[in-house]
Amino acid sequence: MTNSNTNATALESERTLKLRTAKLEDGFYNIIAGERSITGGRLAVIDPATGQSWATVPDIDRDGLERAISAARKAFPTWSSTPYRARKTVLIEMVHVIEQHMEELSTLLTAEHGHPAASAKWEIEWVTKLYGPALDQMDLPDEESEMEQRRRPDGE
């Protein structure tokens, strides 16, 4: 076996182990109104690099979609009345959680898209390095103040 074949086999074994530790045996699920939900059928996720199925995702049916839309509409007033600074804190925390799970997420992206692990890591870093600092630096108005946005048509 050549050195490059040995390296490829080692990388594939590492990826398989990472996917196994992700505990995907039961597949992915939707979260509707804060609860796991699987409605309708299931679709196989095929790794384009190997042609093998490595997980399943929900194929949401009309009822599940209607429940998701209803839950989103119900949640919107609470989120929209949440103070700007609290929303900013939630989004910054989300960016930090994504950073903490970069290895797992890049493994999932690699298996889903079939592209190299370095490319998947770059995609995640691009999002976290772009949005993380932007959120940190965002200067938000006090809750009592109002924001006004004016737009001019192009060409004026």
Summary of the structure (lengths in Angstrom):
residues: 156
radius of gyration: 21.0
end to end distance: 68.0
largest distance: 69.2
contacts: 351
relative contact order: 0.10
helix: 57%
strand: 12%
